[in-house]
Amino acid sequence: MPAKRPEKGQYTGKAKETNLNFSGLSDDLLLTRQSADTQSHANDVLTVSQLNRQARLLLEKRFALVVVQGEISNLSTPSSGHLYFSLKDENSQVRCAMFRNRAGFLAFRPRNGDKVQLHAKVSLYEGRGDFQLIAETMEEQGRGALMRAYEALKFKLKEEGLFDRSRKKPLPPIPDVIGLITSPTGAAIRDMLIVLKRRFPLAEVVLYPTVVQGSEAPDAIARAIELAHIHGKSDLLIIGRGGGSLEDLWAFNDERVARAIAASFIPTVSAVGHETDTTIADYVADFRAPTPSAAAEQVSPDLQQWLLWLDQAEVTLFRQTERLLQNSQQQLDHLEHRYQRCYNDLQQQNQQLNRFEQRLINGIHNRLNREQQQLTTLANQLRHPKTELQQQKRQLEQLSQRLNKSIESQQKQQQQHLDQLLHRLQQSCPAQAISRLQEQLHSNQQALKRTWQYQLKAKTQKLAELSHRLQTVSPLATLTRGYAIVEDDSGHIVRHYQGVNEGDVVTAQLAEGVLHCKVIGTMADK
């Protein structure tokens, strides 16, 4: 806050510390002096105390609250809590006092050499007749003002959410192009180029030169960030400079630079000053590095380490592929063995069906032969009816009339018996039996064929089901459901948590890819 311009006739604070200069006071003071001269001539003499009191009252009455800037010197901080010091500039100094009830509200600890601004009352210490200022408030100038501006901007941007972790973008693990926004002549650019060339010479480095200090630096840095986006080639941007004072680094505490970094869709790394320096750019950027060299170290992968990792990955991939091929070959041999066994079972069943068919045909032939023999036997046992009638006639003649009535009845019975025999003879005809047996044979053949086809289809379905079940319990199918096969560094499968110790390195085989993990602890199932 600028000092209040002194009114006409007001004291400007340029008097020497040990001298009192009342020239320039108002006409009232001159009248008072003339009155004192008159009284002196009248032998009305003032004491020193009276003179000092009147001067103090006159100063306090005629001067309002003034604003004075200067440098603290001769600072004294007694146990009473009051502050006593001198405020000086290039030409003059003035004694000052700040009482305990005001000093207790200071936001900083005054020291000799601090540039401050006072709101003070003009007064005079009667005991020594010293002209002095009674300070009501004291504010830092220079670094203190910068720090207040820094805290105000930091609070403002934080409230807007520019510091939130949710908006931070991840850095690419292997950047192809690294953009540097810094001074082309500073030590920071040389340090970063040396680190990038040592660690990852494959990356292309694009410099967007800018001034990093002074009043033109904020706009220049913001334009460099905009140019990097127009160029659209960089995978990440390192924004920074080497160490310096707060004033030297102030461009990176500017709101224009902070908003340019926040608006960047390219991941940004802030590398300003030394490790102890913290700027607004550090809070807004996606990543903060303590120094420019550390920024180059952290954004660039170690080429030698990557080559070593690729060699190890190649060996691991070869081993895993070889192991997978061996397991697949074993599974194929097992399936081939099971297929051969199923094929042999089908051959045996086919042979068994052929035997059943042959036994059925032999049984039919044997049945036909037995029926033919039985028919022949029945034909031999059957006598001709004429012979029977002649015999009956002879019996009738012998029995004479006594049997005449019974002959008729007997004839009927014999006729019925004859009809029955004829009917049985017709039923026992070989042609009809052969026809029925042929139909039964055809039916049995059809049933046998259907049974064989049904069993073949059932066996085929069962084979497909067993193949599906075999594929289901395959370790590879298990891996696709989110599981992993964990092996120790010797290649043995880990089945129990006691098989590994804290710090061991294990390998987790996934459905796609391999994870190399380090055991940080073990725990039994709850």
Residue, then its C-alpha position, 0 to 999 in steps of 0.5 A: m500500500p503506497a504511503k499517504r502523501p503528506e499534506k502541506g506543512q506536514y512532516t515528511g519523516k526526513a529528519k535526522e534521528t537526533n535532531l528536531n526540525f519544526s520548519g514546515l509546521s502549520d501557522d498554528l505552530l508558528l503562532t505558538r512559537q511567537s506566543a512562547d517568544t512573547q511569554s519568554h520576553a515576559n519572563d514566563v519560562l517553560t520547563v522542558s517537560q512542558l515544552n515536550r508535552q505541548a510538542r507531543l500534543l501538537l504532533e498527535k493533534r495535527f497529524a492523522l494516521v500515516v503510512v510509512q515504508g522503510e527498513i527495520s534496524n536497531l530492533s529490540t524485543p524486551s520481555s515486556g512484549h513491546l517492539y522498539f526499532s528504527l525505520k530508515d531509508e537511504n537518507s533518514q531514519v525515525r524511531c518507532a515503537m509497537f506496543r504489545n497489544r498490537a505486536g501480538f497480532l503480527a503474522f510474521r516475526p520482524r527482523n533487522g533488514d526487513k522491509v515493512q510498511l507501517h500504519a502509525k501515529v506521529s508522536l513524541y517521547e517526552g522523557r527524551g524529547d525523541f520524535q517517534l512513530i507509534a505503529e498500529t499495524m505492520e506488513e511485510q514488503g517484497r518477499g512478504a507481498l509475494m508470499r501473500a500473493y502466492e497463498a491467495l492464488k494457491f487458495k483460489l486455484k485449489e478451490e477451483g479444483l485445479f489441484d485435484r488428483s482426479r484430473k491428473k493424467p498418467l505419464p506414458p511409460i515409454p514416451d516417443v517424443i519428450g517436449l522441454i519448455t525451458s530456457p535454451t541457454g540455462a543449465a537445466i536444459r543441459d542437465m536434462l539432455i544429458v540424462l535423457k541421452r544416457r537413459f533413453p536415447l531412443a526418445e526424440v527431444v523437442l525444445y520449445p524455448t522460452v524465457v523463464q524469468g522476468s515480467e515477460a516470462p509468464d506469457a512466454i511460458a504459456r505461449a510455449i505450452e500452446l505451441a507444443h499443443i499446436h505442434g501435437k507431437s510430444d507425448l509429455l512436457i517438462i516445464g521448468r528451470g534451474g534454482g534461484s530466489l523466490e523472485d527468480l522463480w516467480a513466473f511459475n507462480d503466475e496464474r497464466v502459467a498455472r491455467a495453461i498447464a491445467a488446460s494442457f491435454i498433454p501430460t505435464v511435469s513441473a521441474v522448477g528450482h531445487e527440491t525445497d522450492t515449491t511453486i503453483a506449477d508444481y500443484v497444477a502439473d500432473f507430476r512434480a519433480p524436485t529438479p530438472s535432472a530428476a524430471a528427465e530421470q523419472v520420465s525416461p525409462d532405463l534402456q538397459q533395464w528394458l533390454l534386460w527385462l525383454d531378454q528375461a521375458e523372452v526366456t520366460l516366454f520360451r519356457q512357458t511355450e515349451r511347457l505348454l506344448q509339452n502339456s498339450q502333447q500329453q493331453l493329445d496323447h491321452l485323448e488319442h489313447r482314449y479314442q483308440r480305447c473307445y474305437n476298440d470298444l466299438q469294434q468289440q461291440n460290433q463283433q458281439l453284435n455279429r455273434f448275436e446275429q449269427r446265434l439268432i440265425n442259428g437259433i431260427h434254423n434249429r427251430l425250423n428243423r425241430e418243427q419239421q421233425q415234429l411235423t414228420t412225427l405227427a404225420n407218421q402217427l396219423r392213420h387214414p380215416k378209411t382204415e378206421l371206418q373199415q375197422q369200425k364197420r367190422q366192430l359194427e357188424q360184431l356189435s350188431q344192432r346194439l351199437n347202431k344208436s351209438i354209431e351215429s353218435q360216434q361218427k359225429q364225435q369222430q367227424q369233429h375230431l377229424d375236423q380238429l386234426l385237419h385244422r391242426l394240420q393246416q396250422s402246422c403247415p411249414a410255409q406259414a411258419i416259415s413266412r412268420l419266422q421270416e417276418q420275425l427275422h426281418s423285424n429282429q434285423q431292423a430292431l438290431k440295426r436300430t439298436w446298433q445305431y442308437q448305441l453308436k449315437a449314444k457312444t458318439q455323444k458320450l465321447a463328445e461329452l467326455s471331450h467337452r468335460l476334458q476341455t472344461v477341466s483343462p488348466l487353460a480353460t480355468l485361466t480364461r475364467g480369471y485364475a492364475i497358475v503361480e510358480d516359484d523361482s524354481g518353476h514349481i507350482v505354489r499350492h500352499y501359502q507356506g510354500v513361499n516366504e516374504g520377499d520371494v519372487v513368484t511368476a503368475q501365469l494368466a490366460e494372456g501373459v505372465l506377471h512377475c510378483k514379489v511376495i510382501g506377506t502371507m496369510a492362512d485362510k480365515 
